[in-house]
Amino acid sequence: MLMSNAAAGIAQHLGREAEAVCRHYLSNGRKQGNYWIVGDVYNARGRSLYVRLTGPSSGKGASGKWTDAATGEHGDLLDLIAANLKLSSLSDTLDEARRFLSHPKPDPPSRATLQKAPTGSPEAARRLWAMGQSIAGTLAEHYLAARGITGHSRDAALRFHPSCYYWREGQPTGATPETWPALLAKVTDNAGMLTGVHRTWLDPDTATKAPLDPNRKAMGNLLGHAVRFGPSGDVMAVGEGVETMLSLGIALPTLPMAAALSGAHLAAFNPPDHLRRLYIAVDADPTGCEAASTLQERVAPQGIETIPLYPAHGDFNDDLRCLSVGELRVRLQSQLAPIDVPALLDSITS
């Protein structure tokens, strides 16, 4: 609670100095009216990200709030500083913010104030996510590239942890867990709030999945939520695995994607209120087909059109590795609603 209160207070102070923060960390941008406009949180040139320079100290429309229209990423100036400098923890981010604001570093809290988050809870998921780093240049990026998935080094839904705890099934309570590198994927609700984290442990020697059983686990509140890629729109696709949906996104880069992480969670996926059409990436197994059918039946009363997308092989990552991207797009074109083809395929240069 002390760290949370400190973070809120510093975020509000940064908001009062929003223009100075932007000029320091986003020097390639420029002021336009009540906003600072720049390419992204990493200070690229462009107009995708905008930071509010005026407004109340907290709540809706607060000064310092920012959104990247290209990725859907958003947050306050503490989030921006963490992303800009690739800081891996809230503590490091607060230290940097204090340095910028010329605040003294506070005395460390007593051990009595440090409480362990319940194992597997949303709070534990938030803490793990805060310790992650950009996947650019890491084992996680190499793992995805080996599966044909490239171009996601700055994706806001993915992070890398170099030594993520792994508890084996049946491990005695109090035993020391193993640590392995892991690809982290952020699970969010329709408002963009983090509710959980999915972990894929990796083998540092081979850049493949770690020799663990299971080598994937999720924590937090998952039911109805998903790992999301791309800004929300009135048309989107949902499927099971992270790699499956990232692969589909290689073929259809303008279509927002969501990975529900399992067949059971796909069946329970909660679509955004504004959704008009939902494509369902169907894994070619009985569980995948049943999950897709259940989801179609669930959302039909909401007036959402559902269209299944079937891979040629087991899933769309198998397709991406077995087919060329052009061949995959040809297969998908016949399955898309004709009205979506111009926006999803005709504008792409194969």
C-alpha positions as a Python dict, from the first residue, in 0.01 Angstrom:
ca = {
    (1, 'M'): (0, 0, 0),
    (2, 'L'): (287, 238, 82),
    (3, 'M'): (443, 178, -261),
    (4, 'S'): (102, 223, -425),
    (5, 'N'): (43, 555, -247),
    (6, 'A'): (394, 674, -334),
    (7, 'A'): (343, 583, -700),
    (8, 'A'): (9, 765, -715),
    (9, 'G'): (157, 1079, -559),
    (10, 'I'): (458, 1083, -791),
    (11, 'A'): (239, 1015, -1096),
    (12, 'Q'): (26, 1318, -1005),
    (13, 'H'): (337, 1536, -959),
    (14, 'L'): (467, 1421, -1298),
    (15, 'G'): (128, 1511, -1444),
    (16, 'R'): (163, 1867, -1316),
    (17, 'E'): (499, 1879, -1497),
    (18, 'A'): (373, 1691, -1803),
    (19, 'E'): (525, 1920, -2066),
    (20, 'A'): (866, 1914, -1895),
    (21, 'V'): (849, 1535, -1872),
    (22, 'C'): (770, 1512, -2243),
    (23, 'R'): (1047, 1750, -2344),
    (24, 'H'): (1295, 1541, -2146),
    (25, 'Y'): (1192, 1183, -2235),
    (26, 'L'): (1012, 1244, -2569),
    (27, 'S'): (1238, 1510, -2721),
    (28, 'N'): (1155, 1405, -3077),
    (29, 'G'): (793, 1511, -3028),
    (30, 'R'): (628, 1851, -3025),
    (31, 'K'): (352, 2035, -2846),
    (32, 'Q'): (24, 2064, -3034),
    (33, 'G'): (-250, 2242, -2843),
    (34, 'N'): (-304, 2062, -2514),
    (35, 'Y'): (-109, 1753, -2622),
    (36, 'W'): (246, 1637, -2681),
    (37, 'I'): (266, 1434, -3003),
    (38, 'V'): (541, 1180, -3078),
    (39, 'G'): (590, 843, -3252),
    (40, 'D'): (595, 608, -2952),
    (41, 'V'): (710, 566, -2592),
    (42, 'Y'): (1065, 506, -2717),
    (43, 'N'): (1083, 864, -2859),
    (44, 'A'): (1054, 772, -3225),
    (45, 'R'): (951, 1048, -3460),
    (46, 'G'): (586, 1037, -3562),
    (47, 'R'): (232, 1118, -3453),
    (48, 'S'): (99, 795, -3303),
    (49, 'L'): (137, 870, -2932),
    (50, 'Y'): (-22, 1169, -2764),
    (51, 'V'): (20, 1287, -2404),
    (52, 'R'): (-236, 1513, -2236),
    (53, 'L'): (-61, 1824, -2100),
    (54, 'T'): (-355, 1977, -1913),
    (55, 'G'): (-639, 1845, -1700),
    (56, 'P'): (-722, 1736, -1347),
    (57, 'S'): (-464, 1566, -1125),
    (58, 'S'): (-637, 1228, -1145),
    (59, 'G'): (-924, 1046, -1307),
    (60, 'K'): (-1060, 1079, -1658),
    (61, 'G'): (-873, 1331, -1872),
    (62, 'A'): (-594, 1375, -1616),
    (63, 'S'): (-282, 1562, -1718),
    (64, 'G'): (-6, 1317, -1810),
    (65, 'K'): (-235, 1044, -1940),
    (66, 'W'): (-120, 911, -2278),
    (67, 'T'): (-234, 676, -2552),
    (68, 'D'): (-54, 521, -2849),
    (69, 'A'): (-313, 500, -3126),
    (70, 'A'): (-106, 246, -3319),
    (71, 'T'): (-73, -13, -3041),
    (72, 'G'): (-360, 70, -2805),
    (73, 'E'): (-106, 106, -2524),
    (74, 'H'): (-190, 371, -2263),
    (75, 'G'): (-101, 480, -1912),
    (76, 'D'): (34, 759, -1697),
    (77, 'L'): (377, 922, -1698),
    (78, 'L'): (523, 660, -1466),
    (79, 'D'): (431, 396, -1724),
    (80, 'L'): (581, 612, -1996),
    (81, 'I'): (911, 656, -1811),
    (82, 'A'): (932, 281, -1745),
    (83, 'A'): (874, 198, -2110),
    (84, 'N'): (1099, 475, -2242),
    (85, 'L'): (1397, 365, -2033),
    (86, 'K'): (1305, -7, -2035),
    (87, 'L'): (1301, -15, -1657),
    (88, 'S'): (1216, -357, -1517),
    (89, 'S'): (1059, -270, -1181),
    (90, 'L'): (831, -15, -1017),
    (91, 'S'): (1107, 66, -768),
    (92, 'D'): (1351, 159, -1047),
    (93, 'T'): (1080, 365, -1217),
    (94, 'L'): (1001, 558, -898),
    (95, 'D'): (1372, 623, -843),
    (96, 'E'): (1403, 766, -1194),
    (97, 'A'): (1091, 980, -1148),
    (98, 'R'): (1224, 1116, -819),
    (99, 'R'): (1553, 1196, -988),
    (100, 'F'): (1369, 1390, -1257),
    (101, 'L'): (1155, 1572, -1000),
    (102, 'S'): (1456, 1624, -766),
    (103, 'H'): (1278, 1434, -488),
    (104, 'P'): (1488, 1264, -220),
    (105, 'K'): (1473, 885, -215),
    (106, 'P'): (1255, 773, 80),
    (107, 'D'): (1376, 550, 358),
    (108, 'P'): (1310, 183, 279),
    (109, 'P'): (992, 49, 438),
    (110, 'S'): (1027, -186, 732),
    (111, 'R'): (998, -557, 658),
    (112, 'A'): (664, -558, 836),
    (113, 'T'): (511, -344, 560),
    (114, 'L'): (622, -577, 277),
    (115, 'Q'): (348, -829, 219),
    (116, 'K'): (371, -1123, -18),
    (117, 'A'): (98, -1129, -280),
    (118, 'P'): (-112, -1448, -273),
    (119, 'T'): (32, -1705, -515),
    (120, 'G'): (-144, -1694, -852),
    (121, 'S'): (-346, -1382, -766),
    (122, 'P'): (-399, -1082, -995),
    (123, 'E'): (-172, -881, -762),
    (124, 'A'): (105, -1141, -803),
    (125, 'A'): (50, -1120, -1179),
    (126, 'R'): (83, -740, -1171),
    (127, 'R'): (408, -763, -975),
    (128, 'L'): (552, -1021, -1214),
    (129, 'W'): (455, -809, -1515),
    (130, 'A'): (622, -504, -1360),
    (131, 'M'): (947, -702, -1339),
    (132, 'G'): (940, -789, -1709),
    (133, 'Q'): (1136, -611, -1980),
    (134, 'S'): (1100, -550, -2352),
    (135, 'I'): (1150, -868, -2555),
    (136, 'A'): (1373, -684, -2807),
    (137, 'G'): (1702, -869, -2843),
    (138, 'T'): (1609, -1131, -2581),
    (139, 'L'): (1559, -1506, -2581),
    (140, 'A'): (1183, -1444, -2609),
    (141, 'E'): (1227, -1260, -2939),
    (142, 'H'): (1449, -1542, -3069),
    (143, 'Y'): (1190, -1800, -2961),
    (144, 'L'): (912, -1625, -3153),
    (145, 'A'): (1133, -1569, -3458),
    (146, 'A'): (1209, -1942, -3471),
    (147, 'R'): (834, -1998, -3499),
    (148, 'G'): (808, -1750, -3787),
    (149, 'I'): (676, -1466, -3571),
    (150, 'T'): (864, -1139, -3617),
    (151, 'G'): (793, -768, -3574),
    (152, 'H'): (667, -785, -3215),
    (153, 'S'): (974, -663, -3025),
    (154, 'R'): (781, -359, -2899),
    (155, 'D'): (441, -518, -2852),
    (156, 'A'): (283, -385, -2534),
    (157, 'A'): (131, -725, -2453),
    (158, 'L'): (465, -911, -2440),
    (159, 'R'): (758, -896, -2200),
    (160, 'F'): (1059, -1108, -2107),
    (161, 'H'): (1172, -1225, -1765),
    (162, 'P'): (1526, -1369, -1751),
    (163, 'S'): (1469, -1579, -1436),
    (164, 'C'): (1103, -1650, -1374),
    (165, 'Y'): (1013, -1887, -1087),
    (166, 'Y'): (889, -2234, -1179),
    (167, 'W'): (729, -2464, -923),
    (168, 'R'): (709, -2829, -1028),
    (169, 'E'): (387, -3018, -967),
    (170, 'G'): (390, -3171, -619),
    (171, 'Q'): (690, -2967, -506),
    (172, 'P'): (700, -2952, -123),
    (173, 'T'): (577, -2630, 34),
    (174, 'G'): (870, -2406, 121),
    (175, 'A'): (1104, -2567, -131),
    (176, 'T'): (1312, -2333, -347),
    (177, 'P'): (1162, -2300, -696),
    (178, 'E'): (1366, -2331, -1013),
    (179, 'T'): (1418, -2027, -1234),
    (180, 'W'): (1399, -2024, -1613),
    (181, 'P'): (1375, -1747, -1872),
    (182, 'A'): (1013, -1681, -1970),
    (183, 'L'): (802, -1505, -2229),
    (184, 'L'): (533, -1309, -2044),
    (185, 'A'): (199, -1221, -2203),
    (186, 'K'): (-35, -968, -2039),
    (187, 'V'): (-398, -1073, -1988),
    (188, 'T'): (-639, -779, -1982),
    (189, 'D'): (-1010, -710, -1963),
    (190, 'N'): (-1203, -504, -2217),
    (191, 'A'): (-1103, -183, -2038),
    (192, 'G'): (-735, -267, -2078),
    (193, 'M'): (-677, -344, -1709),
    (194, 'L'): (-426, -620, -1633),
    (195, 'T'): (-599, -923, -1478),
    (196, 'G'): (-334, -1191, -1526),
    (197, 'V'): (-8, -1300, -1687),
    (198, 'H'): (69, -1604, -1904),
    (199, 'R'): (419, -1750, -1881),
    (200, 'T'): (601, -1964, -2140),
    (201, 'W'): (928, -2090, -1994),
    (202, 'L'): (1217, -2108, -2241),
    (203, 'D'): (1537, -2313, -2276),
    (204, 'P'): (1831, -2068, -2292),
    (205, 'D'): (2040, -2321, -2489),
    (206, 'T'): (1792, -2386, -2771),
    (207, 'A'): (1552, -2086, -2769),
    (208, 'T'): (1266, -2339, -2764),
    (209, 'K'): (1020, -2418, -2484),
    (210, 'A'): (1192, -2529, -2165),
    (211, 'P'): (1198, -2904, -2088),
    (212, 'L'): (930, -2867, -1822),
    (213, 'D'): (588, -3028, -1783),
    (214, 'P'): (392, -2811, -1817),
    (215, 'N'): (608, -2542, -1973),
    (216, 'R'): (324, -2289, -1979),
    (217, 'K'): (115, -2156, -1693),
    (218, 'A'): (-116, -1862, -1637),
    (219, 'M'): (-184, -1669, -1317),
    (220, 'G'): (-447, -1417, -1212),
    (221, 'N'): (-806, -1375, -1322),
    (222, 'L'): (-838, -1523, -1673),
    (223, 'L'): (-1207, -1604, -1721),
    (224, 'G'): (-1353, -1392, -2000),
    (225, 'H'): (-1025, -1205, -2055),
    (226, 'A'): (-741, -1244, -2307),
    (227, 'V'): (-398, -1138, -2427),
    (228, 'R'): (-471, -861, -2679),
    (229, 'F'): (-276, -744, -2983),
    (230, 'G'): (-368, -425, -3167),
    (231, 'P'): (-617, -149, -3089),
    (232, 'S'): (-976, -246, -3028),
    (233, 'G'): (-1220, -208, -3317),
    (234, 'D'): (-1562, -333, -3422),
    (235, 'V'): (-1407, -639, -3592),
    (236, 'M'): (-1153, -867, -3424),
    (237, 'A'): (-1026, -1225, -3406),
    (238, 'V'): (-991, -1452, -3103),
    (239, 'G'): (-831, -1792, -3060),
    (240, 'E'): (-649, -2003, -2806),
    (241, 'G'): (-270, -1968, -2807),
    (242, 'V'): (-48, -1660, -2808),
    (243, 'E'): (164, -1798, -3094),
    (244, 'T'): (-149, -1896, -3287),
    (245, 'M'): (-289, -1543, -3280),
    (246, 'L'): (45, -1374, -3344),
    (247, 'S'): (80, -1598, -3651),
    (248, 'L'): (-265, -1505, -3775),
    (249, 'G'): (-162, -1144, -3719),
    (250, 'I'): (136, -1187, -3953),
    (251, 'A'): (-111, -1268, -4231),
    (252, 'L'): (-375, -1012, -4126),
    (253, 'P'): (-175, -732, -3957),
    (254, 'T'): (-459, -480, -3940),
    (255, 'L'): (-701, -716, -3763),
    (256, 'P'): (-701, -685, -3380),
    (257, 'M'): (-626, -1021, -3216),
    (258, 'A'): (-693, -1179, -2878),
    (259, 'A'): (-551, -1501, -2731),
    (260, 'A'): (-778, -1660, -2470),
    (261, 'L'): (-501, -1912, -2379),
    (262, 'S'): (-704, -2236, -2374),
    (263, 'G'): (-1012, -2398, -2522),
    (264, 'A'): (-1209, -2350, -2201),
    (265, 'H'): (-1119, -1982, -2183),
    (266, 'L'): (-1193, -1933, -2553),
    (267, 'A'): (-1544, -2063, -2492),
    (268, 'A'): (-1582, -1812, -2206),
    (269, 'F'): (-1428, -1512, -2386),
    (270, 'N'): (-1613, -1185, -2319),
    (271, 'P'): (-1622, -975, -2641),
    (272, 'P'): (-1610, -593, -2623),
    (273, 'D'): (-1950, -424, -2614),
    (274, 'H'): (-1893, -243, -2943),
    (275, 'L'): (-1797, -557, -3139),
    (276, 'R'): (-1979, -615, -3465),
    (277, 'R'): (-1801, -921, -3607),
    (278, 'L'): (-1584, -1181, -3436),
    (279, 'Y'): (-1352, -1415, -3623),
    (280, 'I'): (-1273, -1732, -3428),
    (281, 'A'): (-941, -1905, -3500),
    (282, 'V'): (-1026, -2274, -3459),
    (283, 'D'): (-758, -2518, -3347),
    (284, 'A'): (-795, -2840, -3547),
    (285, 'D'): (-876, -3071, -3258),
    (286, 'P'): (-1200, -3170, -3079),
    (287, 'T'): (-1139, -2927, -2793),
    (288, 'G'): (-1078, -2638, -3031),
    (289, 'C'): (-1388, -2711, -3238),
    (290, 'E'): (-1607, -2746, -2930),
    (291, 'A'): (-1474, -2423, -2779),
    (292, 'A'): (-1541, -2229, -3100),
    (293, 'S'): (-1894, -2367, -3123),
    (294, 'T'): (-1968, -2278, -2760),
    (295, 'L'): (-1840, -1923, -2809),
    (296, 'Q'): (-2054, -1879, -3122),
    (297, 'E'): (-2365, -1986, -2932),
    (298, 'R'): (-2282, -1758, -2636),
    (299, 'V'): (-2234, -1436, -2834),
    (300, 'A'): (-2514, -1486, -3088),
    (301, 'P'): (-2778, -1326, -2859),
    (302, 'Q'): (-2553, -1017, -2839),
    (303, 'G'): (-2598, -956, -3212),
    (304, 'I'): (-2232, -1032, -3289),
    (305, 'E'): (-2165, -1207, -3618),
    (306, 'T'): (-1918, -1494, -3574),
    (307, 'I'): (-1704, -1644, -3851),
    (308, 'P'): (-1474, -1941, -3789),
    (309, 'L'): (-1127, -1942, -3946),
    (310, 'Y'): (-985, -2289, -4008),
    (311, 'P'): (-612, -2359, -4046),
    (312, 'A'): (-476, -2602, -4303),
    (313, 'H'): (-278, -2778, -4029),
    (314, 'G'): (-312, -2797, -3649),
    (315, 'D'): (-325, -2423, -3586),
    (316, 'F'): (-220, -2100, -3755),
    (317, 'N'): (135, -2118, -3624),
    (318, 'D'): (167, -2455, -3798),
    (319, 'D'): (31, -2287, -4112),
    (320, 'L'): (276, -1997, -4085),
    (321, 'R'): (570, -2238, -4062),
    (322, 'C'): (447, -2469, -4339),
    (323, 'L'): (309, -2215, -4589),
    (324, 'S'): (432, -1884, -4721),
    (325, 'V'): (255, -1578, -4586),
    (326, 'G'): (107, -1526, -4933),
    (327, 'E'): (-36, -1878, -4938),
    (328, 'L'): (-180, -1832, -4591),
    (329, 'R'): (-350, -1510, -4699),
    (330, 'V'): (-501, -1684, -5002),
    (331, 'R'): (-649, -1951, -4774),
    (332, 'L'): (-784, -1689, -4537),
    (333, 'Q'): (-938, -1471, -4807),
    (334, 'S'): (-1199, -1736, -4889),
    (335, 'Q'): (-1300, -1751, -4523),
    (336, 'L'): (-1329, -1377, -4454),
    (337, 'A'): (-1649, -1176, -4489),
    (338, 'P'): (-1626, -1010, -4833),
    (339, 'I'): (-1682, -668, -4676),
    (340, 'D'): (-1362, -712, -4468),
    (341, 'V'): (-1133, -822, -4751),
    (342, 'P'): (-1040, -470, -4874),
    (343, 'A'): (-932, -352, -4528),
    (344, 'L'): (-765, -677, -4424),
    (345, 'L'): (-602, -798, -4743),
    (346, 'D'): (-626, -568, -5045),
    (347, 'S'): (-407, -300, -4883),
    (348, 'I'): (-125, -549, -4809),
    (349, 'T'): (165, -587, -5047),
    (350, 'S'): (255, -955, -5037),
}
